[in-house]
Structure formats: C-alpha cells, structure tokens
Amino acid sequence: MKEAETSPDAASVHPAASSRRQTGDRSSGVRRAAPETPAASAAPATSFAPAAPATPAAPAAASSASAAPPASATPAAAAASASPPAPAHGWTPSQFKPRDYAGMRAMRHETANTSASAANKERNVREYTLGEEIANSVTHGLGALLAIAAIPVLVVRSLDSGGGVYLFAALVYTLTMLLEYTMSTLYHAIAQDKAKRVFKVLDHSCIYLFIAGSYTPFCLISLAPYGGGWLCAFVWALALAGVACEAFWVFRPRWISAVLYLLLGWCVVGFLPSLLAAVPATGLWLLVAGGVCYSIGCIFYVLKKLPYMHSVFHLWVLAGSILQFLAIALYVM
C-alpha cells in the first residue's frame, strides 16, 4: 500500500484496483477527488507497454454525471430550452400577457345593458301584459277585417264614377288602411322579442302612411281644382319624413310621435274654405268627427303606463277610420 501511494505509475499498473476503489466510493456515497494524472514527460519514451486505460477522472466524471440531474430536467432550464431565441427588437412573447377575452365580453355586455336600461328610462317603457296584448290584437284585427271589406266597396264606387284617378285614390286609401291595421295586429300578436321590435317600427311607420292615404281621395278628387295635388305631395313628403323618423330615431319620447300625428292630420286647415265648397256639409262633418276621434285617441296613446290605455287608443282610431270611410265612400267617390 505504501508503494502504491508513492509510485506515480500505480494507477496505470493496477487499473482494476483503482476501478474497485471508485466502485466502492460510489456505493458508500463518498466522492473522492480524482488523483492527478502523471505528466506525459514522466512516462518512458521507449516503453512498449499497451495503451493505458481511461484515467480515474473519467469514472469520477461519469459518476458525477449520473449523480447530478441533467440541466434540462429542471423546469427553468426546460422552459429556456423550449422558448424560441429572443428577437432582435429586445422583447420576447413571454413578456406580454394574453388578452382576457372573457373579461372583454363581460364588459361589452355590461355596457350594452347599461345603454338599454338608459333607453328604457328615457322612454318610460312599460311592457304590455298578456291580457293587454290580446285586447290590442283583437281591436286592430277587427280594423283589418273592416279594411278588407272596404276595398271592394270603394273599388266599385270608383269604377261607377269613371275610374282613373278615382280608382287610384280608392286603392291608395284602402290599401294603406289595411296595411296599418295588419301591421298593428301582428305587432301586438307576436311574442318573439326581435320580431316584435321589427313590427313595432312597421306599425308606427304605417300610421304615417295611413294618414297620407286618407288625404289622397280628398286631395286628388275634391280639392283637385283648388291645388289639391300640391297638398297631396306635401302630405306624402311629411309622411315619408315620419317613416324615416320611426326607423332611425327609435328612442325618442312618445309625445313627439303624437305631435307629428296631430300636425299631419290637421294640416288641411289651410284648405278648409276650398273643402267647404267641394264637400257637402254632412261629409265634412263626418271628416271632422273622424279627426276628433283620432285626436282623443292620441291622449290615451300617451298614457301608456295605465293598463289597457293602448286598447282604448285603438278603439278611438277604429271609430275615426269608420267615420272617415263613410265620408269618402258617400261624399267623395
């Protein structure tokens, strides 16, 4: 043993003993320092001995490599090896957090709900009950049936009067009346929310068309010698403006619609002297009575927060339509 410690070639002469010492060291858990390899110049230049086996540093390095985990086994090293090289502009994708799409959707829904609640507060909207909607549908459904019955009556009378402008005026009046009562009935009968909003716009738009259609027989027949064509053009232009208002200014106060209906209905006052000369007194009274019924109905139209007020409005509108139909059928055609 003493010679092996002092001799510089002990490791090369007894490699098996050195290997046994390394194996024993690994089994006992003790790591010894690898002995220094002798300098290359110390070996005899004329030695014909076989090539020396691996130095003790190689097994020690192997045991060290087996004892320590590989660098890529740690999470940080694995992430570093998996991440792409840093780009030239100096930032990496890991520095930026992904977008919170769920939070963005929640914020968008909250904003939409806030806008809808603000619009409802502005309009003082009260949803109709089921009983109210049934009453609304029945009242104007009756009006649609009466409009269907009025079409052949006015067509026959217009043909007896010579056709032409009489037939055109009769068709415009009866078809706009049928369109208004049909759209109103569908609006109040449909429960699906999106379709109901569409038919609401159509219903309110057809009110303007029906008012203009009611003017048409008087303007084109009774007031034709007094510039009734200009009044007809003005009324239809105002009606189309009201339709555009209904389509593009949805969240307006309800009283604005009532004022527009009244202005459109009473703009004939400027032609009142000519109308007195062209229409018999009874027909004129029927016309005025129909306008009064429409005006009273507008009062109930504004009082939407009270139950069944909209149905009462429908009844007044229906009464006004019947009175003005009698005036047109008996004293204009």
Buried (B, 14 or more C-beta within 10 A) or exposed (E): EEEEEEEEBBBBEBBEEBBEBBEEBBEEEEEEEBBEBBEEEEEEEEEEEEEBEEBBBEBBEEBEEEEEEEEEEEEEEEEEEEEEEEEEEEEEEEEEEEEEEEEEEEEEEEEEEEEEEEEEEEBEEEEBEEEBBBBBBBBBBBBBEBBBEBBEBBBEBBBEBEEEBBBBBBBBBBBBBBBBBBBBBBBBBBEEEEEBEEBBBBBBBBBBBBBBBBBBBBBBBBBBEBEBEEBBEBBBEBBBEBBEBBEEEEEBEBEEBBEBBBEBBEBBEEBEEBBEEBBEEEBBBBBBBBBBBBBBBBEBBBEBEEEBBBBBBBBBBBBBBBBBBBBBBEBBB
